[in-house]
């Protein structure tokens, strides 16, 4: 059984790695591969991030904060996010 990749340098990722590296990681990796001047960096994969959030209990806490912060009239988008009108979804994340 092979282990899932958890981290890699930008050049390890490219345009086809959106699900593994996220949009920013995949796009920056593709720029590196194409020879554009991109500062050295690394990517923590989406699987590693999800595991950290879930096993550390942070995922549930963030979900609760996000639900508390929803402005009146907001609804789930069906894609893991929310469709909302002002005020910002960030309102209330400080625990207020």
C-alpha positions in Angstrom: 0.0 0.0 0.0 1.5 3.4 -1.0 1.2 6.4 1.3 -0.5 9.5 0.0 1.6 12.5 -0.8 1.3 15.1 2.0 3.8 17.8 1.0 6.0 18.7 -2.0 7.9 21.5 -3.6 5.9 23.6 -6.1 7.6 22.0 -9.1 6.1 18.7 -8.0 2.6 20.0 -9.0 1.1 21.2 -12.2 -2.2 22.2 -13.9 -3.6 18.7 -13.6 -3.1 18.6 -9.8 -5.9 20.9 -8.7 -7.6 18.2 -6.5 -4.2 17.3 -4.9 -2.6 20.7 -4.5 -5.5 23.1 -4.6 -5.8 25.9 -7.1 -3.0 28.1 -5.8 -0.6 25.2 -5.4 -1.4 23.7 -8.8 -1.2 27.0 -10.6 2.1 28.1 -9.0 3.5 24.7 -9.7 2.6 25.0 -13.4 4.2 28.5 -13.5 7.4 27.0 -12.1 7.3 24.1 -14.7 6.9 26.7 -17.5 9.9 28.6 -16.3 8.3 31.7 -14.8 10.1 33.3 -11.9 8.2 32.0 -8.8 9.7 32.2 -5.3 10.6 28.8 -3.9 7.8 27.3 -2.0 6.0 24.1 -1.0 2.4 22.7 -1.0 0.7 20.9 1.8 -1.7 18.7 -0.1 -5.5 18.8 0.3 -5.5 15.3 1.8 -3.0 16.3 4.4 -4.9 19.5 5.2 -8.2 17.6 5.5 -6.7 15.0 7.8 -5.2 17.7 10.0 -8.5 19.5 10.3 -10.5 16.4 11.0 -8.2 14.6 13.4 -7.3 17.8 15.3 -11.0 18.7 15.9 -10.5 22.0 14.1 -12.9 21.1 11.3 -15.9 20.8 13.6 -15.0 24.0 15.4 -14.6 26.0 12.1 -17.9 24.6 10.9 -19.7 25.8 14.0 -18.1 29.2 13.7 -19.1 29.4 10.1 -22.7 28.5 10.9 -22.8 31.1 13.7 -21.4 33.7 11.4 -24.0 33.3 8.7 -25.9 36.5 8.0 -29.7 36.3 7.9 -30.9 34.9 4.5 -27.7 33.0 3.8 -28.0 29.5 2.5 -25.6 26.6 1.8 -24.4 26.6 -1.8 -24.3 22.8 -2.2 -20.5 23.0 -3.0 -19.2 23.2 0.6 -19.7 27.0 0.9 -22.4 29.4 1.4 -24.2 32.0 -0.7 -24.6 35.1 1.4 -25.3 38.8 1.3 -23.4 41.3 3.4 -22.3 41.4 6.2 -19.3 39.2 5.5 -19.1 35.6 6.5 -16.1 36.5 8.6 -18.4 38.4 11.0 -18.4 36.7 14.4 -15.4 34.5 13.8 -13.7 36.2 16.7 -16.2 34.5 19.0 -18.5 37.5 19.5 
